[in-house]
Amino acid sequence: MARNYDDLSREQLIALLQARDKRRFGLVWERDKSLIGVDGSLNDDFVALEADLELSVGAGPWHNILIEGDNYDALRALSISHKGRIKCILIDPPYNTGSGDFIYNDRFLDREHRYRHSVWLEFMFQRLQLAKELLTDDGVIFVCIGEEEVHRLACLMDQVFPGQKVGTFVWRTRSGANDSREYFRSIDHEYVLCYARPGFSFGGQAKDASEYTNPDNDPRGPWLNDNLVKAHNRHQRADAFYPVYNPETDVWYAPDPDSVWRFASEKKLKPGQKLRAKPMEQLIREGKVLWPGDTRTVRYNTLEELLAAIDAGTAPRNLRRDIPDLEFWVGKTIGYGKPRYKRHLSEVKRTEKPFSTWIRPSADKEEAPEDVSSLEVGGTNEGTALLKQILGNKNFPYPKPLSLIQGLLAQATGPDDIVLDFFAGSGTTGHAVLALNAEDGGNRRFILVSSTEETVDELDKNVCRDVCQVRLARVISGYDYRTKDKLKHVEGVPGDFIYLRTKRIPRGKVLTRLSHGRIWTALQMLHCKQINPAQPAGGIWEAGSEEDRLIYLPKADAATLSELNGRRLHTAHATIYAWQPELVAQHVSKAVSVRPVPQCLLERFGQKS
């Protein structure tokens, strides 16, 4: 697949060589379209969305959206309505294994394709560039990926989302072993890359506050008997190695040479030094130090007497020959116990445990760590078994387990957020949104994009219609499945969705081919949280609430204008779209916004009318 450069001039050849010789930090891949081929989805046409009510679930209005079509087209259509509105993007793109998983221009790329990795990178780059514009200021994107492309994808994500890397989640895909043909190894894991805008934070998991009590009726509230030392020795943290004094009992406590105090001392502060936490002496004055229940004390009148006790093993355990300033302890009353910290619940910065990047298999018999929120999920066998229950077949291989997707969404989204998956496949993300809403009472909405996945050898294949739509419809309505000995029923969960298809309209034919129904869908996606069906031709089409009214006028004839006059729209919270905006503006208050169609949609799409 070598390129012939005979068509280039000497200057062009020099410029090409200079460009290739430039070294830079980051990922570089072949982007010459004559070498990697042209992505058939890249075009200059306007993309509209057309509803198929027969495949939609629910009578409308619909809160969720399922789009059939190339995801590049769908992302361009969403650029009209959803820029800056998507809280979470979660995608499971083709892993580019070369084993028939990556369809490019209606054909699978195999391992022998010379530019297989470059084609995949360019394919992903074009879509991620569009997707990043859809995220909210605190938005997050998760990308599932396998061993073959994880390192290249991470570099690509660094370029598209510079400085926004959160981390990499690792999850175990299988419980057994499956040695590969190469190197006698079993590949049992996959990755989820996470990138987020600055305002994003995981939800974590609520900490157990049951251990906080208030036996002494402290006015500061419940407290916990906590550790007062940290895991550093006196050589690592010399400034935290100092004696602690109880002024009420005149007893001194020696520091542990292997676990120094967690707080600094006023006596060891350098001039101008600022502390992030209160010093030990202030904590003692505030009653934040718990003195030992062991009231035993000892007093050594000479250094020889102290050394003899150390050698005999009768001295307090922290007094050793190798610690500095042993003379300090001569003549002082020394306690045997160890002071502890009175940690009040009110001073805990967060009531949640942080979210761990290590995703634990649900079959793992080891107990989860107590100090982090660890997601427990099943393997790909869980996803396969669930999809077989719903569909009655295995027509979609290796879907992600519902527990993985639902767990990530639970950590990354709030009850009113929008979730986008533009590699929706079998619809696991939509299923997870519905299940999560049913679990916590949320109102999350999903936008799924699933292609037909047709190829030159399978022209009738339609994964979106025959797998994704069917799965979501059955999850909502409920379904039956048969086990070995009986028929079982799964109750449906609340939900709906409108089924849309991407439609390309040549730039010069937008005025004649952009139907009223397509305009109505686009306008509602832009302004409303739900989509109503198209209305009868003519008249006034309305949606939204009284506080935020959306109106579309397919025609501005005398009857329509007369009806509009009768509405007496005098609110700034109404927006009217019309083909003759100047005429319509004469019949409403100046406070009402009147906008032209299709010009307003073309401008948001990035085109001029």
C-alpha positions in Angstrom: 0.0 0.0 0.0 2.9 2.3 -0.7 2.3 5.8 -1.9 3.6 7.2 -5.2 5.1 10.7 -4.7 5.6 11.5 -8.4 2.8 14.1 -8.2 4.7 16.2 -5.6 7.0 19.1 -6.5 10.5 19.4 -5.0 9.3 22.0 -2.5 6.4 19.8 -1.5 8.7 16.8 -1.0 11.1 18.9 1.2 8.2 20.2 3.3 6.8 16.7 3.8 10.2 15.4 4.9 10.7 18.4 7.3 7.3 17.8 8.8 8.1 14.1 9.4 11.5 14.9 10.8 10.1 17.2 13.5 10.3 15.5 16.9 7.7 16.2 19.5 6.6 14.7 22.8 3.4 12.8 22.3 1.7 10.3 20.0 2.4 10.5 16.2 0.5 8.4 13.7 0.0 8.2 10.0 -2.8 10.6 9.0 -2.3 10.7 5.3 -5.7 9.8 3.9 -4.2 8.4 0.7 -2.4 5.8 2.9 -4.9 5.0 5.6 -8.0 5.5 3.4 -10.8 8.0 3.9 -13.2 7.4 6.8 -16.5 7.1 5.0 -18.3 8.8 7.9 -16.3 12.1 7.5 -18.4 14.5 5.4 -19.5 18.1 5.0 -23.2 17.3 5.0 -25.7 18.5 7.6 -26.8 15.6 9.8 -30.4 15.5 10.9 -32.2 13.0 13.2 -35.4 11.3 12.1 -37.7 9.5 14.6 -39.0 6.0 14.1 -42.0 5.8 16.4 -42.5 2.1 15.8 -39.2 1.3 17.4 -39.5 3.9 20.2 -40.7 2.7 23.6 -43.4 4.7 25.3 -46.0 7.1 23.9 -43.9 10.2 24.5 -42.7 12.5 25.6 -39.5 10.6 25.7 -36.6 11.3 28.1 -34.0 8.9 26.6 -32.6 8.7 23.1 -31.4 5.8 21.0 -29.7 6.8 17.7 -29.1 4.4 14.9 -26.2 5.4 12.6 -22.5 6.1 12.4 -21.4 7.6 15.6 -19.4 10.4 13.8 -22.6 11.6 12.2 -24.5 11.3 15.5 -21.8 13.3 17.4 -22.1 16.0 14.8 -25.8 16.1 15.2 -25.4 16.2 19.0 -23.1 19.2 18.6 -26.3 21.2 17.8 -28.1 20.4 21.0 -25.7 19.0 23.7 -22.5 21.1 23.8 -21.5 21.3 27.5 -24.4 19.3 28.7 -23.1 15.7 29.0 -21.9 14.8 32.5 -20.6 11.4 31.7 -19.4 9.7 28.5 -18.8 6.0 28.8 -17.7 4.1 25.7 -16.5 0.6 24.8 -14.9 1.1 21.3 -13.5 -1.7 19.1 -10.3 -3.0 20.7 -8.6 -3.4 17.3 -7.3 -6.9 17.9 -7.3 -7.7 14.2 -9.7 -10.5 14.8 -12.8 -9.1 13.2 -13.8 -6.5 15.8 -13.0 -3.2 14.0 -15.2 -2.3 11.0 -13.7 0.5 8.9 -15.6 1.6 5.8 -17.8 -1.5 5.8 -14.9 -3.9 6.1 -13.0 -5.5 9.0 -9.4 -4.6 9.5 -7.2 -7.7 10.1 -3.8 -8.0 11.6 -2.0 -7.8 8.2 -3.3 -4.3 7.4 -0.2 -2.2 7.2 -1.7 0.9 8.8 -4.1 -0.9 11.2 -3.1 1.1 14.3 -3.0 4.4 12.4 -6.4 3.8 11.0 -7.8 3.0 14.4 -6.1 6.0 16.0 -7.5 8.4 13.4 -10.9 6.9 13.7 -10.9 7.4 17.5 -9.3 10.9 17.3 -12.0 12.2 15.1 -14.8 11.0 17.4 -13.1 12.0 20.7 -12.5 15.5 19.3 -16.3 15.9 18.9 -17.1 14.2 22.1 -15.0 16.4 24.4 -17.0 19.5 23.4 -20.2 17.8 24.8 -18.9 17.4 28.4 -20.0 19.7 31.2 -17.4 21.7 33.2 -17.3 18.8 35.7 -17.8 16.1 33.1 -15.9 12.8 32.8 -15.2 10.2 30.1 -14.5 6.5 30.6 -13.1 4.4 27.7 -12.9 0.6 28.0 -10.0 -0.9 26.2 -7.9 -4.0 26.0 -4.2 -4.8 26.0 -3.7 -4.3 22.3 -4.3 -0.5 22.2 -4.3 0.7 25.8 -0.9 2.4 25.6 -1.7 4.1 22.3 -5.1 5.1 23.5 -3.7 6.7 26.7 -1.3 8.8 24.6 -4.2 9.8 22.3 -6.4 10.7 25.3 -3.6 12.8 26.7 -3.6 14.8 23.4 -7.4 15.3 23.2 -7.8 15.8 27.0 -4.5 17.5 28.0 -3.9 17.5 31.7 -7.3 15.8 32.5 -6.2 12.3 33.2 -7.7 10.9 36.3 -6.4 7.3 36.2 -6.7 3.8 34.9 -9.1 1.2 36.3 -8.2 -2.4 35.9 -10.8 -5.2 36.1 -10.6 -8.9 35.8 -12.6 -10.2 32.8 -12.6 -13.9 33.7 -12.3 -16.2 36.7 -10.6 -19.1 34.9 -7.5 -19.2 32.7 -7.2 -19.2 28.9 -3.6 -19.5 27.8 -2.9 -17.7 24.5 -0.8 -19.1 21.7 2.0 -16.7 22.4 4.2 -16.7 25.5 2.0 -19.2 27.4 0.1 -16.5 29.3 -3.6 -15.9 30.2 -4.9 -12.5 29.5 -7.5 -12.0 32.2 -7.9 -8.3 32.5 -9.0 -5.1 30.7 -8.7 -1.4 31.3 -11.0 1.6 31.7 -9.2 4.9 31.1 -10.7 7.9 32.9 -10.3 11.6 32.0 -12.3 14.4 33.6 -12.7 18.2 33.7 -11.4 20.0 36.8 -14.7 20.1 38.7 -15.2 16.3 38.6 -15.1 14.1 41.7 -16.1 10.5 42.3 -18.9 9.9 44.8 -16.9 7.5 47.0 -18.7 5.5 49.7 -20.1 6.7 53.0 -17.7 6.0 55.9 -19.0 4.0 58.8 -19.5 6.6 61.6 -20.9 4.1 64.1 -17.5 4.0 65.9 -17.8 7.7 66.8 -19.3 8.1 70.3 -19.5 10.7 73.0 -19.1 9.0 76.3 -17.9 12.2 78.1 -20.6 14.4 76.6 -18.0 16.5 74.7 -19.8 19.6 73.4 -17.8 19.2 70.2 -19.8 16.0 69.4 -18.9 12.3 68.8 -15.3 11.3 68.7 -13.0 8.4 68.0 -10.0 7.1 69.9 -7.5 7.4 67.1 -3.8 6.9 66.5 -1.4 9.8 67.3 1.6 8.4 65.4 2.5 7.9 61.8 4.6 5.4 59.8 7.9 7.4 59.7 10.9 6.8 61.8 13.0 9.5 63.6 15.5 9.7 60.8 12.8 10.3 58.2 10.9 12.9 60.3 13.4 14.3 62.8 11.1 17.3 63.5 8.3 15.0 64.6 10.5 13.1 67.2 10.1 14.9 70.5 8.8 14.3 74.1 5.2 15.0 74.9 4.2 16.5 78.3 1.0 16.3 80.3 0.9 19.5 82.3 -1.9 18.2 84.5 0.0 15.2 85.8 3.6 16.4 85.3 4.2 13.2 83.3 6.4 12.9 80.2 6.0 10.5 77.3 8.8 9.4 75.1 8.3 9.4 71.3 8.5 6.1 69.3 11.7 6.1 67.3 10.0 3.9 64.6 6.6 5.8 64.5 6.9 9.5 65.2 4.1 11.9 66.2 1.6 12.9 63.5 1.7 16.6 64.6 4.5 19.1 64.8 5.8 20.7 67.9 5.7 24.5 68.6 9.3 24.1 70.0 10.6 22.8 66.7 9.1 25.3 64.3 11.4 27.3 62.1 11.0 31.1 61.9 8.1 31.9 59.6 7.1 28.3 59.2 3.4 27.7 58.6 1.6 24.5 59.6 -1.4 22.8 57.9 -2.5 21.3 61.1 -2.4 22.4 64.8 0.8 21.7 66.7 0.8 19.1 69.5 0.9 21.7 72.3 -2.3 23.3 71.1 -4.0 20.0 70.8 -3.1 19.3 74.4 -4.5 22.6 75.5 -7.7 21.9 73.6 -8.1 18.5 75.2 -7.6 16.6 71.9 -4.9 14.3 73.4 -6.1 11.2 75.2 -3.7 10.3 78.0 -3.0 6.6 78.5 -5.1 4.4 80.8 -1.9 2.8 82.0 -1.0 5.2 84.8 2.4 3.6 85.7 5.3 6.0 85.8 9.0 5.8 86.6 11.8 8.2 87.6 15.5 7.8 87.0 17.8 10.0 89.1 21.0 9.3 87.1 21.9 8.4 83.5 23.5 5.2 84.7 20.2 4.2 86.4 18.3 4.8 83.1 20.8 2.8 81.0 20.6 -0.1 83.4 16.8 -0.1 83.1 17.0 0.0 79.3 19.4 -3.0 79.3 17.2 -4.9 81.8 14.1 -4.2 79.6 12.2 -2.5 82.4 12.3 1.1 81.0 9.4 2.4 79.0 9.6 0.8 75.6 10.5 3.9 73.6 13.6 4.6 75.6 16.5 3.0 73.9 20.3 3.5 73.9 20.4 4.6 70.3 18.0 7.6 70.7 19.5 11.1 71.1 19.4 13.2 74.3 19.0 10.4 76.8 20.1 12.8 79.5 16.8 14.7 79.0 14.9 11.9 80.7 16.9 11.9 83.9 15.0 13.4 86.8 11.6 13.4 85.0 8.4 11.4 85.7 8.0 9.2 82.6 4.8 7.4 81.6 4.7 3.8 80.3 1.6 4.2 78.1 1.2 5.9 74.7 -1.0 9.0 74.2 -3.7 8.8 71.5 -5.7 11.3 69.5 -9.3 12.4 70.1 -10.6 12.7 66.6 -14.0 14.4 66.4 -16.5 13.4 63.6 -16.9 17.1 62.9 -13.3 17.4 61.7 -13.4 14.7 59.2 -12.9 16.4 55.8 -15.1 14.0 53.8 -17.7 11.6 55.0 -16.9 9.3 52.1 -14.1 6.8 51.4 -12.2 7.5 48.1 -13.0 5.4 45.0 -10.3 2.8 44.3 -8.9 2.3 40.8 -8.7 -1.5 41.5 -11.9 -3.1 40.5 -12.4 -6.3 42.4 -13.9 -9.5 40.9 -17.2 -10.3 42.6 -16.0 -13.9 43.0 -12.9 -12.7 45.0 -13.0 -14.3 48.5 -10.7 -11.7 50.1 -12.4 -8.9 52.0 -12.4 -5.5 50.5 -10.1 -2.8 52.0 -11.8 -0.8 54.7 -10.3 2.6 53.8 -11.4 2.8 50.1 -14.6 2.3 48.1 -13.9 -0.7 45.9 -16.1 -1.6 43.0 -16.9 -5.3 42.8 -18.0 -6.6 39.3 -18.5 -9.8 37.4 -16.6 -10.8 34.3 -17.7 -10.9 30.7 -19.5 -14.2 31.4 -21.9 -12.1 33.5 -22.7 -9.8 30.6 -23.1 -12.7 28.2 -25.4 -14.6 30.5 -27.6 -11.5 31.2 -27.9 -10.7 27.5 -28.8 -14.3 26.7 -31.6 -14.1 29.3 -33.0 -10.9 27.8 -32.6 -11.8 24.1 -32.7 -15.5 24.2 -29.6 -15.8 22.1 -25.9 -14.9 22.0 -26.0 -12.7 18.9 -23.7 -10.0 20.5 -20.4 -11.4 21.8 -18.7 -10.3 25.1 -20.9 -7.5 26.3 -19.6 -5.6 29.4 -21.1 -6.8 32.7 -23.9 -4.6 33.9 -22.3 -4.4 37.3 -19.2 -2.7 35.9 -21.1 0.0 33.9 -23.6 0.6 36.6 -20.9 0.9 39.3 -19.0 3.5 37.3 -22.1 5.5 36.6 -23.1 5.4 40.3 -19.7 6.9 41.2 -19.6 9.5 38.4 -23.2 10.8 38.0 -25.9 12.6 40.0 -29.6 12.0 39.8 -30.3 14.4 37.0 -27.2 13.9 34.8 -27.1 12.9 31.1 -25.0 9.9 30.1 -23.7 9.4 26.5 -22.4 6.2 25.0 -21.6 6.5 21.3 -20.3 2.9 21.0 -23.5 1.5 22.6 -23.4 -2.0 21.1 -25.9 -4.1 22.9 -27.1 -1.2 25.1 -25.4 -2.0 28.5 -25.0 1.6 29.3 -28.7 2.4 28.7 -29.6 -0.6 30.8 -27.3 0.6 33.6 -28.8 4.0 33.6 -32.3 2.6 33.9 -31.3 0.1 36.7 -29.4 2.9 38.6 -32.5 5.2 38.5 -34.7 2.4 39.7 -32.2 1.7 42.5 -31.8 5.3 43.8 -34.8 7.1 42.4 -32.7 9.2 40.1 -33.8 10.9 36.8 -30.6 10.3 34.8 -31.1 10.3 31.0 -29.2 8.3 28.4 -28.2 9.0 24.8 -27.0 5.9 23.0 -25.5 5.6 19.6 -25.4 2.2 18.1 -24.5 1.5 14.5 -25.9 -1.2 12.3 -22.4 -2.8 12.0 -23.2 -3.9 8.5 -20.4 -4.9 6.2 -20.0 -5.7 2.5 -20.6 -9.4 3.5 -23.6 -8.7 5.9 -25.7 -5.9 4.3 -28.8 -6.7 6.4 -27.0 -6.6 9.8 -28.4 -4.1 12.2 -27.1 -4.3 15.8 -28.9 -1.2 16.9 -32.4 -2.3 15.8 -32.1 -6.1 16.5 -30.0 -6.1 19.7 -29.8 -2.7 21.4 -33.4 -1.7 20.8 -34.7 -5.1 21.8 -32.7 -5.3 24.9 -33.8 -1.9 26.2 -37.4 -2.5 25.3 -37.5 -5.8 27.2 -35.7 -4.3 30.2 -38.4 -1.6 30.4 -41.4 -3.9 29.8 -40.1 -6.9 31.7 -39.2 -10.3 30.2 -39.3 -14.0 30.7 -36.4 -16.5 30.4 -36.1 -20.2 30.9 -33.7 -22.0 33.2 -33.2 -25.7 33.2 -36.3 -26.5 35.1 -38.7 -23.5 35.0 -39.7 -20.2 33.4 -38.7 -17.1 35.3 -40.0 -13.5 35.0 -38.0 -10.3 35.5 -40.1 -7.2 36.2 -39.5 -4.2 34.0 -38.0 -0.9 35.2 -39.4 2.6 34.5 -38.1 4.1 31.3 -38.6 5.1 27.7 -36.7 6.1 24.7 -37.2 7.6 21.2 -35.5 5.8 18.3 -33.8 8.1 15.9 -31.8 7.6 12.7 -29.1 9.9 11.4 -29.8 11.4 8.0 -27.3 13.2 5.9 -28.5 16.2 4.0 -26.2 17.7 1.3 -25.3 21.3 2.2 -27.1 22.8 -0.8 -30.4 20.9 -0.1 -31.0 21.6 3.6 -33.9 24.0 2.8 -35.8 21.4 0.8 -34.9 18.2 2.8 -35.0 19.4 6.4 -38.5 18.3 7.3 -40.6 19.9 10.1 -40.3 16.7 12.1 -36.5 16.7 12.0 -36.4 20.4 13.0 -38.9 19.7 15.9 -36.7 16.9 17.2 -33.5 19.1 17.0 -35.2 22.0 18.7 -36.5 19.9 21.6 -33.1 18.3 22.1 -31.7 21.8 22.3 -34.2 23.3 24.7 -36.1 20.5 26.5 -35.4 17.5 28.8 -37.8 15.4 26.8 -38.9 15.0 23.2 -42.6 15.2 22.1 -43.9 13.6 18.9 -44.2 15.7 15.8 -47.6 17.5 15.5 -50.0 17.8 12.6 -48.9 20.0 9.8 -49.5 23.7 10.4 -50.5 25.4 13.6 -48.4 26.0 16.6 -46.1 23.2 17.9 -45.3 23.6 21.6 -43.2 21.9 24.3 -41.5 22.8 27.6 -43.1 24.5 30.6 -44.7 27.8 31.2 -41.4 29.2 32.5 -39.5 28.0 29.5 -41.7 27.6 26.5 -40.5 26.3 23.1 -42.7 27.1 20.1 -42.1 26.1 16.4 -44.1 27.5 13.6 -44.0 25.4 10.4 -46.0 28.1 8.7 -46.7 31.7 9.5 -50.0 32.0 7.7 -52.9 34.3 8.8 -54.6 31.6 10.9 -51.3 30.8 12.8 -50.5 34.4 13.4 -54.0 35.1 14.7 -53.7 32.2 17.1 -50.3 33.4 18.2 -51.7 36.9 18.9 -54.3 35.3 21.1 -51.6 33.7 23.2 -50.4 37.1 24.3 -46.8 35.9 24.8 -45.2 38.6 26.9 -42.6 36.5 28.6 -38.9 36.5 28.0 -39.0 32.7 28.8 -40.6 31.8 25.5 -38.5 31.0 22.4 -40.2 30.9 18.9 -38.5 29.3 15.9 -40.0 30.3 12.5 -39.2 30.3 8.8 -40.3 34.0 8.6 -39.0 35.4 11.9 -39.4 39.1 10.9 -43.1 38.6 10.3 -43.6 36.6 13.4 -41.8 39.1 15.6 -44.4 41.7 14.7 -47.1 39.6 16.5 -45.4 39.0 19.8 -43.8 41.1 22.6 -40.2 42.3 22.1 -39.3 40.2 25.1 -40.0 37.0 23.2 -37.0 35.6 21.4 -37.8 34.8 17.7 -35.2 32.8 15.9 -34.8 31.8 12.2 -34.8 28.2 11.0 -32.9 26.5 9.6 -30.2 29.2 10.0 -29.9 28.8 13.8 -29.5 25.0 13.5 -26.9 25.3 10.7 -24.9 27.8 12.8 -24.8 25.6 15.8 -23.8 22.7 13.5 -20.9 24.8 12.3 -22.2 25.7 8.8 -23.5 28.8 7.3 -26.9 28.9 5.5 
